[in-house]
Amino acid sequence: MRRPLAPAALLLLLSVAAATVEARPDAASVEAARRFLCPHGGMPVRGQGGRCRMAAGDGATRGWDRGLPPPAHRQAPCPPGTRAAEALARPEAVRCLPD
């Protein structure tokens, strides 16, 4: 049968374990990881739909959609010079093709 550790032995074991654990990473490695995970800016976030949360004031702009209006989640009319056509792979979708 194993005997429980004495408090002094437990403290010694914990101090050795704490000494072997690496300290917090330096700022340069944290910044390199952030740039890798969020190449278009923002900060990595766990448990969120996207990988990165944009900084305050950026709104929903992530790069390719910068300057576009927010999604309306409905079909918009085709712009002038185009016509509506059914998408080949998705009959429920409408594409705007040039006239």
PDB file as gemmi writes it, atoms N, CA and C in Angstrom:
CRYST1    1.000    1.000    1.000  90.00  90.00  90.00 P 1                      
ATOM      1  N   MET A   1       0.842  -1.161   0.000  1.00  0.00           N  
ATOM      2  CA  MET A   1       0.000   0.000   0.000  1.00  0.00           C  
ATOM      3  C   MET A   1       0.893   1.232   0.000  1.00  0.00           C  
ATOM      4  N   ARG A   2       0.525   2.216  -0.837  1.00  0.00           N  
ATOM      5  CA  ARG A   2       1.301   3.456  -0.913  1.00  0.00           C  
ATOM      6  C   ARG A   2       0.918   4.390   0.214  1.00  0.00           C  
ATOM      7  N   ARG A   3       1.929   5.019   0.772  1.00  0.00           N  
ATOM      8  CA  ARG A   3       1.656   6.008   1.799  1.00  0.00           C  
ATOM      9  C   ARG A   3       1.501   7.364   1.149  1.00  0.00           C  
ATOM     10  N   PRO A   4       0.623   8.228   1.648  1.00  0.00           N  
ATOM     11  CA  PRO A   4       0.487   9.573   1.074  1.00  0.00           C  
ATOM     12  C   PRO A   4       1.758  10.379   1.317  1.00  0.00           C  
ATOM     13  N   LEU A   5       2.019  11.325   0.438  1.00  0.00           N  
ATOM     14  CA  LEU A   5       3.209  12.164   0.564  1.00  0.00           C  
ATOM     15  C   LEU A   5       3.051  13.132   1.735  1.00  0.00           C  
ATOM     16  N   ALA A   6       4.149  13.358   2.401  1.00  0.00           N  
ATOM     17  CA  ALA A   6       4.167  14.350   3.473  1.00  0.00           C  
ATOM     18  C   ALA A   6       4.052  15.734   2.851  1.00  0.00           C  
ATOM     19  N   PRO A   7       3.510  16.706   3.571  1.00  0.00           N  
ATOM     20  CA  PRO A   7       3.362  18.064   2.993  1.00  0.00           C  
ATOM     21  C   PRO A   7       4.666  18.633   2.450  1.00  0.00           C  
ATOM     22  N   ALA A   8       5.779  18.411   3.134  1.00  0.00           N  
ATOM     23  CA  ALA A   8       7.058  18.947   2.661  1.00  0.00           C  
ATOM     24  C   ALA A   8       7.467  18.283   1.348  1.00  0.00           C  
ATOM     25  N   ALA A   9       7.271  16.975   1.248  1.00  0.00           N  
ATOM     26  CA  ALA A   9       7.611  16.264   0.016  1.00  0.00           C  
ATOM     27  C   ALA A   9       6.713  16.720  -1.130  1.00  0.00           C  
ATOM     28  N   LEU A  10       5.460  16.967  -0.837  1.00  0.00           N  
ATOM     29  CA  LEU A  10       4.522  17.433  -1.861  1.00  0.00           C  
ATOM     30  C   LEU A  10       4.931  18.816  -2.362  1.00  0.00           C  
ATOM     31  N   LEU A  11       5.321  19.712  -1.455  1.00  0.00           N  
ATOM     32  CA  LEU A  11       5.780  21.038  -1.853  1.00  0.00           C  
ATOM     33  C   LEU A  11       7.049  20.959  -2.695  1.00  0.00           C  
ATOM     34  N   LEU A  12       7.958  20.087  -2.343  1.00  0.00           N  
ATOM     35  CA  LEU A  12       9.185  19.915  -3.117  1.00  0.00           C  
ATOM     36  C   LEU A  12       8.853  19.412  -4.520  1.00  0.00           C  
ATOM     37  N   LEU A  13       7.961  18.441  -4.601  1.00  0.00           N  
ATOM     38  CA  LEU A  13       7.567  17.897  -5.892  1.00  0.00           C  
ATOM     39  C   LEU A  13       6.897  18.965  -6.763  1.00  0.00           C  
ATOM     40  N   LEU A  14       6.027  19.782  -6.172  1.00  0.00           N  
ATOM     41  CA  LEU A  14       5.363  20.840  -6.915  1.00  0.00           C  
ATOM     42  C   LEU A  14       6.347  21.912  -7.373  1.00  0.00           C  
ATOM     43  N   SER A  15       7.339  22.241  -6.548  1.00  0.00           N  
ATOM     44  CA  SER A  15       8.315  23.256  -6.943  1.00  0.00           C  
ATOM     45  C   SER A  15       9.192  22.761  -8.083  1.00  0.00           C  
ATOM     46  N   VAL A  16       9.538  21.481  -8.070  1.00  0.00           N  
ATOM     47  CA  VAL A  16      10.318  20.911  -9.174  1.00  0.00           C  
ATOM     48  C   VAL A  16       9.486  20.913 -10.449  1.00  0.00           C  
ATOM     49  N   ALA A  17       8.219  20.535 -10.341  1.00  0.00           N  
ATOM     50  CA  ALA A  17       7.346  20.530 -11.507  1.00  0.00           C  
ATOM     51  C   ALA A  17       7.158  21.944 -12.048  1.00  0.00           C  
ATOM     52  N   ALA A  18       7.014  22.922 -11.177  1.00  0.00           N  
ATOM     53  CA  ALA A  18       6.829  24.303 -11.614  1.00  0.00           C  
ATOM     54  C   ALA A  18       8.098  24.835 -12.280  1.00  0.00           C  
ATOM     55  N   ALA A  19       9.255  24.400 -11.817  1.00  0.00           N  
ATOM     56  CA  ALA A  19      10.508  24.856 -12.409  1.00  0.00           C  
ATOM     57  C   ALA A  19      10.701  24.269 -13.807  1.00  0.00           C  
ATOM     58  N   THR A  20      10.156  23.096 -14.075  1.00  0.00           N  
ATOM     59  CA  THR A  20      10.327  22.486 -15.387  1.00  0.00           C  
ATOM     60  C   THR A  20       9.320  23.002 -16.402  1.00  0.00           C  
ATOM     61  N   VAL A  21       8.235  23.583 -15.917  1.00  0.00           N  
ATOM     62  CA  VAL A  21       7.254  24.152 -16.835  1.00  0.00           C  
ATOM     63  C   VAL A  21       7.836  25.432 -17.414  1.00  0.00           C  
ATOM     64  N   GLU A  22       7.745  25.571 -18.729  1.00  0.00           N  
ATOM     65  CA  GLU A  22       8.309  26.737 -19.382  1.00  0.00           C  
ATOM     66  C   GLU A  22       7.530  27.986 -18.985  1.00  0.00           C  
ATOM     67  N   ALA A  23       8.225  29.071 -18.837  1.00  0.00           N  
ATOM     68  CA  ALA A  23       7.581  30.343 -18.505  1.00  0.00           C  
ATOM     69  C   ALA A  23       6.726  30.790 -19.690  1.00  0.00           C  
ATOM     70  N   ARG A  24       5.948  31.826 -19.482  1.00  0.00           N  
ATOM     71  CA  ARG A  24       5.096  32.338 -20.563  1.00  0.00           C  
ATOM     72  C   ARG A  24       5.959  32.692 -21.762  1.00  0.00           C  
ATOM     73  N   PRO A  25       5.444  32.448 -22.971  1.00  0.00           N  
ATOM     74  CA  PRO A  25       6.250  32.756 -24.154  1.00  0.00           C  
ATOM     75  C   PRO A  25       6.501  34.258 -24.276  1.00  0.00           C  
ATOM     76  N   ASP A  26       7.610  34.594 -24.917  1.00  0.00           N  
ATOM     77  CA  ASP A  26       7.937  36.010 -25.060  1.00  0.00           C  
ATOM     78  C   ASP A  26       6.999  36.670 -26.064  1.00  0.00           C  
ATOM     79  N   ALA A  27       7.000  37.984 -26.089  1.00  0.00           N  
ATOM     80  CA  ALA A  27       6.062  38.754 -26.915  1.00  0.00           C  
ATOM     81  C   ALA A  27       6.267  38.487 -28.407  1.00  0.00           C  
ATOM     82  N   ALA A  28       7.502  38.253 -28.823  1.00  0.00           N  
ATOM     83  CA  ALA A  28       7.765  38.017 -30.244  1.00  0.00           C  
ATOM     84  C   ALA A  28       7.119  36.720 -30.720  1.00  0.00           C  
ATOM     85  N   SER A  29       7.195  35.668 -29.916  1.00  0.00           N  
ATOM     86  CA  SER A  29       6.595  34.402 -30.338  1.00  0.00           C  
ATOM     87  C   SER A  29       5.067  34.472 -30.292  1.00  0.00           C  
ATOM     88  N   VAL A  30       4.513  35.225 -29.354  1.00  0.00           N  
ATOM     89  CA  VAL A  30       3.065  35.408 -29.304  1.00  0.00           C  
ATOM     90  C   VAL A  30       2.592  36.171 -30.541  1.00  0.00           C  
ATOM     91  N   GLU A  31       3.335  37.209 -30.916  1.00  0.00           N  
ATOM     92  CA  GLU A  31       2.971  37.996 -32.100  1.00  0.00           C  
ATOM     93  C   GLU A  31       3.098  37.163 -33.375  1.00  0.00           C  
ATOM     94  N   ALA A  32       4.121  36.315 -33.455  1.00  0.00           N  
ATOM     95  CA  ALA A  32       4.279  35.447 -34.626  1.00  0.00           C  
ATOM     96  C   ALA A  32       3.119  34.457 -34.724  1.00  0.00           C  
ATOM     97  N   ALA A  33       2.692  33.909 -33.594  1.00  0.00           N  
ATOM     98  CA  ALA A  33       1.554  32.989 -33.599  1.00  0.00           C  
ATOM     99  C   ALA A  33       0.271  33.718 -33.986  1.00  0.00           C  
ATOM    100  N   ARG A  34       0.082  34.941 -33.506  1.00  0.00           N  
ATOM    101  CA  ARG A  34      -1.107  35.703 -33.857  1.00  0.00           C  
ATOM    102  C   ARG A  34      -1.139  36.008 -35.353  1.00  0.00           C  
ATOM    103  N   ARG A  35       0.009  36.392 -35.926  1.00  0.00           N  
ATOM    104  CA  ARG A  35       0.060  36.677 -37.362  1.00  0.00           C  
ATOM    105  C   ARG A  35      -0.212  35.422 -38.184  1.00  0.00           C  
ATOM    106  N   PHE A  36       0.244  34.265 -37.718  1.00  0.00           N  
ATOM    107  CA  PHE A  36      -0.006  33.010 -38.429  1.00  0.00           C  
ATOM    108  C   PHE A  36      -1.481  32.637 -38.368  1.00  0.00           C  
ATOM    109  N   LEU A  37      -2.085  32.739 -37.191  1.00  0.00           N  
ATOM    110  CA  LEU A  37      -3.485  32.353 -37.030  1.00  0.00           C  
ATOM    111  C   LEU A  37      -4.450  33.366 -37.624  1.00  0.00           C  
ATOM    112  N   CYS A  38      -4.106  34.637 -37.584  1.00  0.00           N  
ATOM    113  CA  CYS A  38      -4.985  35.717 -38.065  1.00  0.00           C  
ATOM    114  C   CYS A  38      -4.224  36.586 -39.061  1.00  0.00           C  
ATOM    115  N   PRO A  39      -4.008  36.107 -40.292  1.00  0.00           N  
ATOM    116  CA  PRO A  39      -3.206  36.876 -41.235  1.00  0.00           C  
ATOM    117  C   PRO A  39      -3.849  38.198 -41.649  1.00  0.00           C  
ATOM    118  N   HIS A  40      -5.151  38.351 -41.494  1.00  0.00           N  
ATOM    119  CA  HIS A  40      -5.835  39.580 -41.887  1.00  0.00           C  
ATOM    120  C   HIS A  40      -6.115  40.488 -40.704  1.00  0.00           C  
ATOM    121  N   GLY A  41      -5.500  40.222 -39.572  1.00  0.00           N  
ATOM    122  CA  GLY A  41      -5.669  41.052 -38.386  1.00  0.00           C  
ATOM    123  C   GLY A  41      -6.578  40.407 -37.364  1.00  0.00           C  
ATOM    124  N   GLY A  42      -6.718  41.045 -36.225  1.00  0.00           N  
ATOM    125  CA  GLY A  42      -7.552  40.519 -35.150  1.00  0.00           C  
ATOM    126  C   GLY A  42      -6.756  39.654 -34.197  1.00  0.00           C  
ATOM    127  N   MET A  43      -7.477  39.050 -33.257  1.00  0.00           N  
ATOM    128  CA  MET A  43      -6.861  38.188 -32.248  1.00  0.00           C  
ATOM    129  C   MET A  43      -7.540  36.830 -32.261  1.00  0.00           C  
ATOM    130  N   PRO A  44      -6.790  35.735 -32.076  1.00  0.00           N  
ATOM    131  CA  PRO A  44      -7.406  34.402 -32.035  1.00  0.00           C  
ATOM    132  C   PRO A  44      -8.373  34.281 -30.859  1.00  0.00           C  
ATOM    133  N   VAL A  45      -9.480  33.592 -31.084  1.00  0.00           N  
ATOM    134  CA  VAL A  45     -10.501  33.401 -30.059  1.00  0.00           C  
ATOM    135  C   VAL A  45     -10.933  31.942 -30.070  1.00  0.00           C  
ATOM    136  N   ARG A  46     -10.970  31.319 -28.898  1.00  0.00           N  
ATOM    137  CA  ARG A  46     -11.446  29.936 -28.800  1.00  0.00           C  
ATOM    138  C   ARG A  46     -12.956  29.901 -28.725  1.00  0.00           C  
ATOM    139  N   GLY A  47     -13.547  28.870 -29.326  1.00  0.00           N  
ATOM    140  CA  GLY A  47     -14.969  28.629 -29.184  1.00  0.00           C  
ATOM    141  C   GLY A  47     -15.852  29.571 -29.964  1.00  0.00           C  
ATOM    142  N   GLN A  48     -15.290  30.306 -30.912  1.00  0.00           N  
ATOM    143  CA  GLN A  48     -16.089  31.197 -31.728  1.00  0.00           C  
ATOM    144  C   GLN A  48     -16.182  30.619 -33.131  1.00  0.00           C  
ATOM    145  N   GLY A  49     -17.203  31.001 -33.874  1.00  0.00           N  
ATOM    146  CA  GLY A  49     -17.383  30.468 -35.218  1.00  0.00           C  
ATOM    147  C   GLY A  49     -16.175  30.714 -36.102  1.00  0.00           C  
ATOM    148  N   GLY A  50     -15.644  31.924 -36.081  1.00  0.00           N  
ATOM    149  CA  GLY A  50     -14.443  32.224 -36.848  1.00  0.00           C  
ATOM    150  C   GLY A  50     -13.230  32.043 -35.980  1.00  0.00           C  
ATOM    151  N   ARG A  51     -12.073  32.100 -36.565  1.00  0.00           N  
ATOM    152  CA  ARG A  51     -10.858  31.906 -35.788  1.00  0.00           C  
ATOM    153  C   ARG A  51     -10.432  33.179 -35.085  1.00  0.00           C  
ATOM    154  N   CYS A  52     -10.713  34.347 -35.680  1.00  0.00           N  
ATOM    155  CA  CYS A  52     -10.182  35.592 -35.150  1.00  0.00           C  
ATOM    156  C   CYS A  52     -11.280  36.608 -34.873  1.00  0.00           C  
ATOM    157  N   ARG A  53     -11.081  37.361 -33.819  1.00  0.00           N  
ATOM    158  CA  ARG A  53     -11.977  38.480 -33.502  1.00  0.00           C  
ATOM    159  C   ARG A  53     -11.259  39.737 -33.958  1.00  0.00           C  
ATOM    160  N   MET A  54     -11.972  40.540 -34.728  1.00  0.00           N  
ATOM    161  CA  MET A  54     -11.369  41.762 -35.236  1.00  0.00           C  
ATOM    162  C   MET A  54     -11.296  42.804 -34.117  1.00  0.00           C  
ATOM    163  N   ALA A  55     -10.410  43.749 -34.280  1.00  0.00           N  
ATOM    164  CA  ALA A  55     -10.250  44.811 -33.291  1.00  0.00           C  
ATOM    165  C   ALA A  55     -11.472  45.717 -33.313  1.00  0.00           C  
ATOM    166  N   ALA A  56     -11.690  46.440 -32.248  1.00  0.00           N  
ATOM    167  CA  ALA A  56     -12.836  47.349 -32.170  1.00  0.00           C  
ATOM    168  C   ALA A  56     -12.749  48.368 -33.294  1.00  0.00           C  
ATOM    169  N   GLY A  57     -13.871  48.629 -33.923  1.00  0.00           N  
ATOM    170  CA  GLY A  57     -13.913  49.575 -35.028  1.00  0.00           C  
ATOM    171  C   GLY A  57     -13.772  48.933 -36.387  1.00  0.00           C  
ATOM    172  N   ASP A  58     -13.264  47.701 -36.450  1.00  0.00           N  
ATOM    173  CA  ASP A  58     -13.134  47.017 -37.740  1.00  0.00           C  
ATOM    174  C   ASP A  58     -14.475  46.476 -38.219  1.00  0.00           C  
ATOM    175  N   GLY A  59     -15.407  46.272 -37.306  1.00  0.00           N  
ATOM    176  CA  GLY A  59     -16.701  45.729 -37.696  1.00  0.00           C  
ATOM    177  C   GLY A  59     -16.546  44.346 -38.293  1.00  0.00           C  
ATOM    178  N   ALA A  60     -17.231  44.103 -39.379  1.00  0.00           N  
ATOM    179  CA  ALA A  60     -17.187  42.783 -40.005  1.00  0.00           C  
ATOM    180  C   ALA A  60     -16.199  42.739 -41.157  1.00  0.00           C  
ATOM    181  N   THR A  61     -15.437  43.792 -41.387  1.00  0.00           N  
ATOM    182  CA  THR A  61     -14.511  43.790 -42.512  1.00  0.00           C  
ATOM    183  C   THR A  61     -13.311  42.931 -42.181  1.00  0.00           C  
ATOM    184  N   ARG A  62     -12.998  41.988 -43.052  1.00  0.00           N  
ATOM    185  CA  ARG A  62     -11.892  41.081 -42.810  1.00  0.00           C  
ATOM    186  C   ARG A  62     -10.856  41.161 -43.924  1.00  0.00           C  
ATOM    187  N   GLY A  63     -11.117  41.879 -44.959  1.00  0.00           N  
ATOM    188  CA  GLY A  63     -10.156  41.952 -46.049  1.00  0.00           C  
ATOM    189  C   GLY A  63     -10.891  41.982 -47.374  1.00  0.00           C  
ATOM    190  N   TRP A  64     -11.286  40.805 -47.867  1.00  0.00           N  
ATOM    191  CA  TRP A  64     -11.934  40.740 -49.177  1.00  0.00           C  
ATOM    192  C   TRP A  64     -13.297  41.426 -49.175  1.00  0.00           C  
ATOM    193  N   ASP A  65     -13.974  41.527 -48.026  1.00  0.00           N  
ATOM    194  CA  ASP A  65     -15.299  42.144 -47.992  1.00  0.00           C  
ATOM    195  C   ASP A  65     -15.268  43.595 -47.517  1.00  0.00           C  
ATOM    196  N   ARG A  66     -14.079  44.167 -47.414  1.00  0.00           N  
ATOM    197  CA  ARG A  66     -13.958  45.556 -46.974  1.00  0.00           C  
ATOM    198  C   ARG A  66     -14.649  46.472 -47.975  1.00  0.00           C  
ATOM    199  N   GLY A  67     -15.525  47.338 -47.495  1.00  0.00           N  
ATOM    200  CA  GLY A  67     -16.226  48.276 -48.354  1.00  0.00           C  
ATOM    201  C   GLY A  67     -17.555  47.762 -48.892  1.00  0.00           C  
ATOM    202  N   LEU A  68     -17.840  46.475 -48.725  1.00  0.00           N  
ATOM    203  CA  LEU A  68     -19.114  45.929 -49.183  1.00  0.00           C  
ATOM    204  C   LEU A  68     -20.175  46.132 -48.107  1.00  0.00           C  
ATOM    205  N   PRO A  69     -21.444  46.246 -48.515  1.00  0.00           N  
ATOM    206  CA  PRO A  69     -22.494  46.362 -47.500  1.00  0.00           C  
ATOM    207  C   PRO A  69     -22.645  45.052 -46.737  1.00  0.00           C  
ATOM    208  N   PRO A  70     -23.178  45.069 -45.521  1.00  0.00           N  
ATOM    209  CA  PRO A  70     -23.363  43.828 -44.765  1.00  0.00           C  
ATOM    210  C   PRO A  70     -24.379  42.929 -45.470  1.00  0.00           C  
ATOM    211  N   PRO A  71     -24.312  41.616 -45.263  1.00  0.00           N  
ATOM    212  CA  PRO A  71     -25.233  40.709 -45.938  1.00  0.00           C  
ATOM    213  C   PRO A  71     -26.675  40.946 -45.504  1.00  0.00           C  
ATOM    214  N   ALA A  72     -27.597  40.894 -46.471  1.00  0.00           N  
ATOM    215  CA  ALA A  72     -29.023  41.088 -46.188  1.00  0.00           C  
ATOM    216  C   ALA A  72     -29.748  39.750 -46.059  1.00  0.00           C  
ATOM    217  N   HIS A  73     -29.084  38.658 -46.426  1.00  0.00           N  
ATOM    218  CA  HIS A  73     -29.644  37.306 -46.357  1.00  0.00           C  
ATOM    219  C   HIS A  73     -30.902  37.168 -47.204  1.00  0.00           C  
ATOM    220  N   ARG A  74     -30.915  37.837 -48.325  1.00  0.00           N  
ATOM    221  CA  ARG A  74     -32.004  37.694 -49.294  1.00  0.00           C  
ATOM    222  C   ARG A  74     -31.419  37.983 -50.670  1.00  0.00           C  
ATOM    223  N   GLN A  75     -32.115  37.520 -51.692  1.00  0.00           N  
ATOM    224  CA  GLN A  75     -31.636  37.728 -53.051  1.00  0.00           C  
ATOM    225  C   GLN A  75     -31.788  39.194 -53.437  1.00  0.00           C  
ATOM    226  N   ALA A  76     -30.735  39.799 -53.875  1.00  0.00           N  
ATOM    227  CA  ALA A  76     -30.761  41.189 -54.335  1.00  0.00           C  
ATOM    228  C   ALA A  76     -30.986  41.192 -55.847  1.00  0.00           C  
ATOM    229  N   PRO A  77     -31.569  42.258 -56.377  1.00  0.00           N  
ATOM    230  CA  PRO A  77     -31.745  42.310 -57.830  1.00  0.00           C  
ATOM    231  C   PRO A  77     -30.392  42.381 -58.531  1.00  0.00           C  
ATOM    232  N   CYS A  78     -30.342  41.860 -59.739  1.00  0.00           N  
ATOM    233  CA  CYS A  78     -29.094  41.895 -60.504  1.00  0.00           C  
ATOM    234  C   CYS A  78     -28.802  43.329 -60.933  1.00  0.00           C  
ATOM    235  N   PRO A  79     -27.533  43.723 -60.944  1.00  0.00           N  
ATOM    236  CA  PRO A  79     -27.180  45.083 -61.347  1.00  0.00           C  
ATOM    237  C   PRO A  79     -27.429  45.301 -62.841  1.00  0.00           C  
ATOM    238  N   PRO A  80     -27.480  46.549 -63.268  1.00  0.00           N  
ATOM    239  CA  PRO A  80     -27.685  46.828 -64.692  1.00  0.00           C  
ATOM    240  C   PRO A  80     -26.592  46.196 -65.547  1.00  0.00           C  
ATOM    241  N   GLY A  81     -26.965  45.687 -66.700  1.00  0.00           N  
ATOM    242  CA  GLY A  81     -26.021  45.036 -67.608  1.00  0.00           C  
ATOM    243  C   GLY A  81     -25.896  43.545 -67.361  1.00  0.00           C  
ATOM    244  N   THR A  82     -26.672  43.014 -66.399  1.00  0.00           N  
ATOM    245  CA  THR A  82     -26.654  41.574 -66.126  1.00  0.00           C  
ATOM    246  C   THR A  82     -28.085  41.053 -66.119  1.00  0.00           C  
ATOM    247  N   ARG A  83     -28.209  39.735 -66.183  1.00  0.00           N  
ATOM    248  CA  ARG A  83     -29.518  39.098 -66.131  1.00  0.00           C  
ATOM    249  C   ARG A  83     -29.456  37.963 -65.117  1.00  0.00           C  
ATOM    250  N   ALA A  84     -30.607  37.649 -64.528  1.00  0.00           N  
ATOM    251  CA  ALA A  84     -30.685  36.570 -63.551  1.00  0.00           C  
ATOM    252  C   ALA A  84     -30.707  35.226 -64.274  1.00  0.00           C  
ATOM    253  N   ALA A  85     -29.958  34.267 -63.768  1.00  0.00           N  
ATOM    254  CA  ALA A  85     -29.926  32.915 -64.343  1.00  0.00           C  
ATOM    255  C   ALA A  85     -29.817  31.921 -63.197  1.00  0.00           C  
ATOM    256  N   GLU A  86     -30.421  30.749 -63.386  1.00  0.00           N  
ATOM    257  CA  GLU A  86     -30.360  29.692 -62.375  1.00  0.00           C  
ATOM    258  C   GLU A  86     -28.951  29.112 -62.341  1.00  0.00           C  
ATOM    259  N   ALA A  87     -28.421  28.916 -61.155  1.00  0.00           N  
ATOM    260  CA  ALA A  87     -27.098  28.313 -61.011  1.00  0.00           C  
ATOM    261  C   ALA A  87     -27.178  26.843 -61.378  1.00  0.00           C  
ATOM    262  N   LEU A  88     -26.172  26.320 -62.071  1.00  0.00           N  
ATOM    263  CA  LEU A  88     -26.218  24.944 -62.553  1.00  0.00           C  
ATOM    264  C   LEU A  88     -26.229  23.927 -61.414  1.00  0.00           C  
ATOM    265  N   ALA A  89     -25.371  24.077 -60.461  1.00  0.00           N  
ATOM    266  CA  ALA A  89     -25.252  23.082 -59.396  1.00  0.00           C  
ATOM    267  C   ALA A  89     -26.287  23.272 -58.295  1.00  0.00           C  
ATOM    268  N   ARG A  90     -26.843  24.476 -58.186  1.00  0.00           N  
ATOM    269  CA  ARG A  90     -27.820  24.753 -57.132  1.00  0.00           C  
ATOM    270  C   ARG A  90     -29.029  25.461 -57.719  1.00  0.00           C  
ATOM    271  N   PRO A  91     -30.063  24.716 -58.037  1.00  0.00           N  
ATOM    272  CA  PRO A  91     -31.234  25.332 -58.683  1.00  0.00           C  
ATOM    273  C   PRO A  91     -31.927  26.382 -57.808  1.00  0.00           C  
ATOM    274  N   GLU A  92     -31.726  26.355 -56.496  1.00  0.00           N  
ATOM    275  CA  GLU A  92     -32.362  27.353 -55.634  1.00  0.00           C  
ATOM    276  C   GLU A  92     -31.621  28.674 -55.636  1.00  0.00           C  
ATOM    277  N   ALA A  93     -30.413  28.692 -56.207  1.00  0.00           N  
ATOM    278  CA  ALA A  93     -29.604  29.906 -56.233  1.00  0.00           C  
ATOM    279  C   ALA A  93     -29.739  30.608 -57.578  1.00  0.00           C  
ATOM    280  N   VAL A  94     -29.620  31.919 -57.545  1.00  0.00           N  
ATOM    281  CA  VAL A  94     -29.685  32.739 -58.755  1.00  0.00           C  
ATOM    282  C   VAL A  94     -28.349  33.448 -58.913  1.00  0.00           C  
ATOM    283  N   ARG A  95     -27.829  33.411 -60.150  1.00  0.00           N  
ATOM    284  CA  ARG A  95     -26.584  34.111 -60.442  1.00  0.00           C  
ATOM    285  C   ARG A  95     -26.885  35.252 -61.387  1.00  0.00           C  
ATOM    286  N   CYS A  96     -26.088  36.280 -61.336  1.00  0.00           N  
ATOM    287  CA  CYS A  96     -26.229  37.404 -62.258  1.00  0.00           C  
ATOM    288  C   CYS A  96     -25.157  37.254 -63.328  1.00  0.00           C  
ATOM    289  N   LEU A  97     -25.588  37.042 -64.565  1.00  0.00           N  
ATOM    290  CA  LEU A  97     -24.672  36.856 -65.686  1.00  0.00           C  
ATOM    291  C   LEU A  97     -24.724  38.071 -66.586  1.00  0.00           C  
ATOM    292  N   PRO A  98     -23.595  38.388 -67.251  1.00  0.00           N  
ATOM    293  CA  PRO A  98     -23.618  39.535 -68.164  1.00  0.00           C  
ATOM    294  C   PRO A  98     -24.590  39.289 -69.307  1.00  0.00           C  
ATOM    295  N   ASP A  99     -25.209  40.389 -69.786  1.00  0.00           N  
ATOM    296  CA  ASP A  99     -26.146  40.288 -70.920  1.00  0.00           C  
ATOM    297  C   ASP A  99     -25.424  39.942 -72.200  1.00  0.00           C  
TER     298      ASP A  99                                                      
END                                                                             
